[in-house]
Structures are given as C-alpha cells and as structure tokens.
C-alpha cells in the first residue's frame, strides 16, 4: 500500500470508526501496562542515575568555559540555531513548492531512516535533520568540555550517546513514519498487537522491561536446537558433564573437555547441525566432553571463582580422565570460561598437576588493563550498584548483564527490536541465535564481585597476582601449549586485549588467530559456510597493530587450522568410546537438565 493510498483510506468514515474502536482497546491495554509497571521497581544498576557527579562536573565545566570564553560558546549556539532555522526554512520551502518535490538528502546513510518519507515528506525530513543537528551539537559539546579526565570524558561520551540514541525520532510513534503507516494500514491493529507484545514481555519478566528478541515458541532445546547425540555422565551442584557419542570408528586417545561461559548456555556451540562445533569435533574423531553449567539461584550466593574452578574445571578433568582411562586431556574455554581456564591452569602449575596437555581459548580476556567499551560499566559507582543489587538475594539476575551488553549496541539490540515489537506489532523472528541470546543465566553474587573487582577492575591476574586457594596466580604460570582464537570486530573481548594477555603467558608454544566477524559469528564459523576468513602471524613479540599489519589473511574458517594443531597433541587412534563406563553410567540424554532451567528476572 502506498502512502497516498494509506492517506485516502484514512479519510473514509468506516476506516475512522474502526480506528477509533481500536484506539479504545489501546487505551485499555495502556492502563494494564501502568498497573504492571507500578508493581515492579525498574532496576538499572549504575544506570538509574548514571554518575550524577560526572554530569555535574561536566555541566560546571561547560558553564565555566562559557564564562571564560563566551565567544566560543556563543559560536556553538549560533551554529546550532542557524542549522535549526535552515532545517525549518527548507521544510517550509518544500511545503510551499509543487506537490511531489522531494526534500534534499543532507545526512549520511542511517538504517533508522530508510523509509522514503524521511526524504520525500518535508515534516519527517525536518524532524530527521533537526535530530541529526541536535546529535552533532551534543557530541561537539562533550568533546569540548574542559577539565575532564580521559576516563570521565569516555564515560560522559558513552552516556551522552545513550541519550542521543534514546531520543531518536524513530523511537516515538508520532515521528516514526513506518509505525504510523502500519497503524493506518491495519486500522490500529498493529498498535494493539504491539501493546500486547509489551504486556507479555513485562509479565514474563515480573515487570522488568526485557525486549524479547526471538520467537521463543519456535525453539525447543533438545528438539531443534542442542540436538547432537550424547549423554550426561556426571552431575554435581555446579555442572553436568556431557559426553558426546562418537561418529567415527576410532578416536584420538586424548579427549577434549570444553567449558562454555556460564553467562549464557553451552548450546551456542550446538545450535543446529550445519553450524555445530560440537558435532563437527566428533566428526573429526575426538572424544568430546562439554560442561553444562547450573543456572544458579539464591542458594548459590556464596559460590565464588574457587567453586567454579574446583567443582567445575578440576572435577571435569578428573571425570574425563577416569572415564577414558587417560592421564591427560585437552581443554577449551570460551569467554569467561577461557579466563577461568587460564586461572585453573596457573593453579595446576602451582600444584604440579599436569592433567591438561593443551588449552584452546575462545575470545578470552586475561589482561584487563584496557577495559575498552566496558569502561563506563567498570567504575566504582556501577560496580557498587551491582553489589547492592546482589545484596537483595545473593545473585546477579541475568537481565542485568544482558542489558549491559545490549546497550553497547542499543540501536540494534534495544530500540530496533522494541520498535518492531511494540510499535509495529510484529512477532519477534524465529532466529536461533537470538533465542540463545535471550536464554541467559544468573550469576552467583560472590563470583560476580570477584570477577568485577579482582579481575576487571584490579587486573590482578596480569598485575600482581590473583589469589585462590591460598595461591597467588600469575599469567606467566600458564606454560602449556595454547591456541587463542579471537575475533576482529569483537566488542566484548577485543582481539588486541586478548593478544596482550597471551603475550604474558609463560609457555613458548603459543598460537594466536584473529577470525573475521564478532564475538559469536567469528567462533561459530563452520568450514561449510566459507563465510569468514582469519589472520595468522607467528611473531607474538610484536605489539598488536604490528602483529595485524604483518599477519597473513587466510580464506575460510579457522576450524581446520585449529584441528590440525590439536591432533598433534591428541595421541594415537583408539577404538571409539561410547559415553560413560561402569563407574559413570549415563544419567540422561544430552543436552541434560541444567540447560533447560530459565533465569529468573
């Protein structure tokens, strides 16, 4: 339906009457929303009041600069006023011109403004140009605030950008042509559907507004995701240990134990057969064990890094060795599990434990001296707020971490999905990756604080030593063969930061790879897709920019390169092993029970 057809339809009495009836339904739903939200306080640790002191100092500095250099400030304001008046004048000129004349495109491309009405309609074009002008003047003002430390300037810039993103005209019905056209076309039904989506999301999360990213009814764990055959062969309070069934007649003697992050579920590596790393590893002739972590509740408040190491990593190593009748295993750690695997290896070095032959790290930070995009969240005010939230019932709810990650890409992961669901009335897509992204896990309070204070803020592992079990652990204690796989556009664990940590590890046998794409797509990159390539460079003495400048680009997935590296450390071929043995009979089929537990809000 064209814009003109939509407007013609809107003038018919029947259409207007149906629109009025649906608006009454909208009003009824809005009252229900008020009722739901009034019963639940919205928690935004560290964001409810994003560092009032910082904004106060910035404002003071701004006005002080105005007094000391009024000409400069006046120049900024006149420029702002001038652009605003020109935007309005252009809109007025086009309104007075003949029908069909289009507004001039004067802004860079932006996916939020793809509707032709942002260019053809003077009203929307004026709104867009004014929004872009406002955004520019805010960013300029932040850049020119005097007497701010670099850290404070970075935080101020981040929070200012959040305000800019939040105030985009696309986020409001009266200034979103897509939503307005949809409402007219559907006689208001899209708004009813959108509010029903909003009510459903609030009710599903106990009044917390967590935007649903995927159609949850389209997926079932164990039916169409996480379907690689295997058995749970061991279970304790921290984890289930899954042994996957062999697909070859013989396997390498040394088994693999894979540790996923416990912020999300392990099946990111087993979404479907076409991109399952778990399935692919078994097809290469390996015995594979994967840890499925518990989704903790308040009973786990006092669980710290020590319990994850002792009852998770060390126990999984022992059980895999016993089941396979071997003295060593190869280990894999992804994200925070890669960080903790590195700590575990350092502890094992102190204890003289040689159970791990080699380690593979996926996007794992071990040196936090540069906190990158997370800098705004890793200051005391934010972490203090996290500790206060934990103090209520001993855990850090999953939605807090999810919201933090989402606001690093707020247009893609917050506002865009909210517009489609709540203003357009669309059902979220049936997308397995987004389903996994929304299936988060809570964090034990003690562990969360240890990680944030000791590793992220204190950078203790790389600088001074991180203490567990009476031992002081250092990066240099990690001295077994290591392959680190990182991702070029990863905004969670930047490849250059991961590289800096690997450089400080003690072993001589270190391999470093940078895969194209980001934190997930760069890892879940099967050879069959032939989508992303990877960079290699054997010289790890170089700084990060020089390493990349001298790196060789390799077409295709890094998986086969890693497997070639791994098989040299995996021993001879032995008859394929069925899951479990007489001492560890199968408890249930993969993916087990722990992965099915949903996080509470």
ZASEZA-681773 format. One record per residue (C-alpha): x, y, z. Coordinates in pm, whole numbers, plus 32768, in hexadecimal, padded with zeros to 4 digits. Example, Ala and Ser with C-alpha at 12.3 -4.5 7.8 and 13.67 -1.06 7.14 Angstrom:
2
84CE7E3E830C/85577F9682CA/
//
This chain:
601
800080008000/808F81527F9F/80948283807D/7F8883307FAE/7EA981FA7FBE/7ED781EC8136/7E7383598159/7D4083298078/7CD482008147/7CFE82C68288/7BF983C28219/7ADD82CA81EB/79D682CF8304/79DE8155832A/7B568154834E/7B4F826B844E/7A4381B88518/7B0A80758525/7C40813C857E/7B8581DF86A2/7B10808C871F/7C718004871A/7CF5813887C9/7C0780E988E8/7CAB7F9288FD/7DFE803D88FD/7D8D81168A21/7D1D7FE28AE0/7E6A7F358AA7/7F26806C8B14/7E7180658C64/7EDC7EFB8C8E/80427F5F8C46/8036806B8D52/7FB27F6A8E49/80C97E728DFB/81E17F708E06/816680158F45/81967ECD9002/83007E9F8F9E/841D7F8F8FD3/84F97F9C8E9D/86627F4D8EF6/877E7FDC8E29/88B57FB48F05/89A780C98EB7/88BA81568DB1/879081D08E7E/886283038EC6/898F82E78DE1/8A9183928EB7/89E884D88F1B/8B3885588F96/8BD085278E3E/8AB585E48D92/8AC386F38E9B/8C3787238E62/8C0287268CEB/8AEE882A8D0A/8BC188FE8DF5/8CE288EC8D02/8BFF89498BE1/8B788A808C8F/8CD18ADF8D0D/8D4E8AD08BA9/8C298BA78B3E/8C8A8CB18C3B/8DFB8CA58BE1/8DCA8C8A8A6A/8C6B8D038A1A/8CBE8D3E88AC/8D098BCE8877/8BC78B5E8920/8AFD8C628869/8B928BEA8723/8B1A8A898772/89BE8AFF87CB/899D8BDD8699/8A0E8ABC85BF/890489E18664/87F68AEB8639/88618B2784D4/884889BA8474/86F8899F8521/866A8ACB8467/86F48A4A831D/865488F7835A/850789A3839A/852E8A8C8270/85778967818A/844188B48207/836F89EE81D3/83F78A1D8073/83A088BA800F/824888D280AA/82038A047FD4/828C89647E97/81D088907DA1/8150873C7E0F/824786217DE7/838686E77E1A/847286257EFC/854086A5801D/86B586B47FEC/878B85A08081/888B86488160/88D78538825F/89AD84008257/890082B38224/885C8228835C/878F80E88369/86948192844D/863582838337/85FA819C820F/848981ED81E4/846982D080B0/839483C1817B/84CB84318237/853584D080ED/83F1850E802E/831B85988147/838C86F281C1/830486B28321/83CD85768356/84FB85FF82A0/84FE872C8387/84E1864D84BA/85FF85738441/86E1869783EF/8697873B853D/86E385F585F7/882F85D08541/887F873C858D/882E870A86FE/890785D18705/8A2A86878669/8A1887AC8759/8A0786C7888A/8B358600881B/8BF6873E87CE/8BA487CA8924/8C1D868C89CF/8D61868C8909/8DA987F4896C/8D5987DE8ADF/8E9388498B95/8F3287C38CD5/8EBC865B8CAF/8FA085318CDC/8FAE84478BAC/8EEA833C8C6A/8DD784318CC8/8DCA84B28B65/8DA1834F8AE1/8C85830D8BD3/8BDD84588B89/8BF4840F8A16/8B5882B88A47/8A3283358B17/89FD845B8A2C/89EC836B8907/88E9829D89C5/881383D689EA/883E84228878/87D782C18816/86B082C98905/862B84128878/862F83A2870C/84E683FD8662/84BB829385F6/848582388764/834082FF877A/81FD82B186C6/81A98416864F/82FD843185A5/832382D1851A/828E82BD83BB/82AC814083AE/81DD811984EA/80E082218480/80AF8184832A/8088802E83CA/7F8880B284C2/7EB7814F83AD/7ED7802382CB/7E637F3483DD/7D5F80228470/7E1F802C85B6/7E457EB285DC/7FC07ECF85CE/7FB87FAA8706/7ED87EB287BA/7FC27D95875B/80EC7E6487C7/805D7EB2891D/80017D468949/816B7CEE88FC/81D97DED89FF/80EA7D668B06/81657C048ABE/82D27C688AE5/828F7D1C8C2D/81C57BFD8CBC/82CE7B008C4F/83DB7BC28D0C/831F7C238E4A/82F07D8A8DDC/84517DBD8D56/84587E3F8BF3/852E7D418B37/84F47D5589C1/84BA7BFA8931/85A47BCD8808/85297A7F8780/83EA79B58763/841D78C78885/830577E18814/83D1778986DE/84E276D687A0/84FE75B98896/86487551892D/869073EB88CD/859473EB87B0/860E74E986AE/873A75828761/884574D48835/88007388878A/895672E48762/8939718887FE/89E47154894B/89AE70F88AB7/89CF71A58C07/8AD470CC8CB5/8B0B71988DF2/8A5372A18EB6/8A9F73738FE8/8A0E74B8906E/8ADF758A8F7B/8AC974D58E31/8A5B73AF8D5E/8B6C73058C96/8AF372978B3E/8BB571938A76/8B5971988905/8B2E7059883C/8C4070078742/8BFE701B85CD/8D3F6F6E8560/8DBF6E0B859B/8EF96E898646/8F486FC3870A/907C70778787/90EE6FF088D7/90EE71438986/8F8D71C289C3/8F1A732C89B4/8E6873DE8AD2/8DB1751A8A63/8D4176298B56/8C4277268AD6/8C0178728B86/8B05785D8CA1/8A6B79AE8C4D/89B378FC8B31/896A77908AD9/8A5C769F8A31/8982765D8901/8A08778D8849/8AFE768487D1/89E375988771/88CC766D86E0/8890759085B1/8948748184F4/89C6756E83E6/8A8B764D84D3/8AC275718606/8C2B7572867C/8BD074568768/8B56737A864A/8C7E73D9856E/8D7D737D867B/8CE9722186A3/8CF371F68529/8E6A723A852D/8E9E710C8610/8EB171978772/8E13713588BB/8D6772758928/8CEA72D68A83/8C28741C8AAF/8BD074C18BF7/8A6B753F8C22/8A6A76338D46/895676568E4A/887777878E33/88A477FD8F9A/87A0787E908E/87C5791D91E5/885377DA9275/8991782591B1/89CF797D9247/8B19791492E6/8B9E785B91B5/8CD879009132/8DE778CA9030/8E7577BC9113/8D3F76E290EF/8D39770F8F76/8EA576A38F6A/8E9075809062/8D3474F39021/8D2D75538EB4/8E7C75538E00/8F4C746C8EDA/8E3173778F11/8DE073678D9D/8F4E731B8D51/8F5472008E4F/8E0E71638DD9/8E7671718C6A/8FC370CD8CBD/8F1D6FBA8D88/8E146F6F8C81/8F146F638B67/902A6EBE8C2E/912D6FCB8BD9/921870AC8C98/91E171ED8BD1/90D172AE8B1A/90C673D78A2D/8FF674FC8AA9/8F28760F8A03/8EA277478AB1/8DB878468A14/8DA379B18A8E/8D9379BF8C0D/8DCE78478C11/8F1078858B4E/8F7879848C54/8F2D788A8D69/8FD5776E8CAC/910F78448CA8/90F278768E21/90C177008E4C/91F676B28D7D/92C177A38E50/924176F78F8C/929475A08EFE/93F4761A8EB4/941A767D9023/939A7526908E/946C74618F97/933573D98EEA/937B73838D7C/921F73078D22/91F473FF8C05/92C873CB8ACF/925975008A0E/9160761D8A2B/908D76CF8927/8FFF78238984/8ED778B988CC/8EBB7A3688F2/8F4E7A268A50/8FCC7B598B0A/90E17B2D8C0A/91767C8C8C0E/90717D958C63/91577EC48C66/908B7F5C8B4A/8F187F288B88/8EAA7FA28A33/8D367FD489FD/8CF07F578B5E/8DAB80778C00/8C6881328C5A/8BE87FFC8D12/8D237F9E8DCE/8D4080D08EAE/8CEF80CD901E/8B97816B9006/8B1B805F8F18/8BBD7F3C8FD2/8B3C7FC9911D/89DE7FC09089/8A177E599017/8A7D7DF79178/89457E9F9203/886D7DDD910C/891A7C99916C/88E37CE392DC/876A7CB892B8/876E7B409278/88D67ADE9235/88D67AC290BB/89037BAA8F93/87CD7B7C8EB8/88157B238D4F/875A7C4B8CBD/88507D438D58/89787CB38C9E/88A57C898B64/88377DF48B75/899E7E678BA3/8A107DAB8A6E/88DF7E2189A9/891F7F9289EC/8A747F738949/89A77F4C8808/88667FEF8878/87D980408720/87FA7ED586AF/87A87E1F87F3/86BD7F0B88B0/860B801687E6/85F27F60869A/85517E25872C/84707EFA880E/83F17FC486E5/83A47E8C861C/82FA7DDB873C/82447EF387F7/82007FF986EA/81DE7F2185B5/81397DFB8665/82217CFC85C5/82697BA68656/83DE7B8486A4/84967AB4859F/84CF793E85BC/8649796885D2/870C78658699/8830794A86EA/87497A558779/868E7948883B/87D778DC88D8/88307A48891D/86F37A6B89EA/872A79278AAB/881B79B78BA9/888A793E8CFE/889F79DF8E54/89F27A0D8EF9/8A4B79B59061/8A817AF59123/8BD77AA291B1/8C5D7A319060/8BD97B688FAE/8C867C5190A5/8DCC7B8E9098/8DCB7BA48F20/8D6F7D168F0F/8E4A7D8F902E/8F747CA69019/8F997C5C8EA8/8EEC7D778DEB/8F367E9C8ED1/906F7E208F80/91047D628E59/919A7C808F61/91EA7B558E82/92CC7C278DA3/93427D1E8EA8/93A27CA99003/92F67B579015/91967ACF904A/91697A07918A/90A378C491A3/90D0779A928D/91F478489336/92B6786391EF/931079A29137/92DD79658FC5/938C7A208EA9/93637A138D32/94C8799A8D0E/9463785C8DC5/939F77ED8C90/94B477348BDA/941076188B16/93D37630899D/92BE772F895B/91F87791882B/912D78D08853/9016791A875C/8F927A7E875E/8EA87B49867F/8EF37C7E85B4/8DBA7D4A8608/8D7B7CBC8764/8CFD7DD68844/8CF17CF8897C/8E527C678977/8F1D7D368883/901F7C6887CC/91387D5B8823/90EA7D398997/90E07BBC897F/922C7BCB88C6/92CD7C9489DC/92707B878AD9/92F47A688A02/943F7B2289DA/946D7B158B54/9431799F8B75/956378D58BCD/956977C68AC6/963077D48983/9530771788B4/94277823887A/935178518744/9272797C8709/9159799E860B/906F7ABE85BA/8F2F7A4E8510/8E5E7B3F8447/8D127BB284DF/8CAB7BCF864D/8C957B1E879C/8BA47A118724/8BAE7A0685A8/8D2A79FF85A5/8D2A78C5867C/8BF5781885EF/8C8C78198493/8C7B76BC83F9/8D50766682C9/8C1976108201/8BA5777B8200/8CEC7805817A/8C7F795981FC/8D8E79EC82D8/8F0479D082B6/901179F583C2/91627A988401/92A079E98477/93F97A6284DA/94F879908598/95B27ABC862A/950A7B03877A/961C7BF387E8/95857D098716/948C7DFF87A1/93257DCB872D/93207EC58609/94687E3D857F/93F07CD685AC/92BD7D2084D8/93837DE783DA/94687CBE83A2/935B7BB283B8/92FB7AC9829D/918D7AC0823C/910679618209/8FC2791A8153/8EBE78498207/8E8277D08368/8F9177AB846E/8EFA766084E1/8FD3757E8401/9110763D8461/90BE760B85D1/9074749A859D/91C5746784F1/926A750A861E/919D743D8713/91CF72E4867B/9347730386AE/92F973118822/91EC7207882B/92A870BE881D/92706F80875A/912A6EF486D6/90616E1187BD/8F0D6D678797/8DF06E6187AD/8D656E8E890D/8BF46E7C895C/8B876F758A69/8BCB6F168BD1/8C4F6DD48C65/8BF86CEA8D83/8C586DF18E81/8BA46F0C8DD0/8A686E898D2D/899D6F748C55/88AF70468D2A/87DF70D28C0C/87FE71338AA0/88A172758A31/886A73978A51/881073408BBA/873E73F38CBE/8810751C8D2D/880175C38BD7/868575CA8BE2/8671769C8D1F/860577FF8CC8/8693792A8D80/85AB79E88E64/857B7B5E8E3E/
//
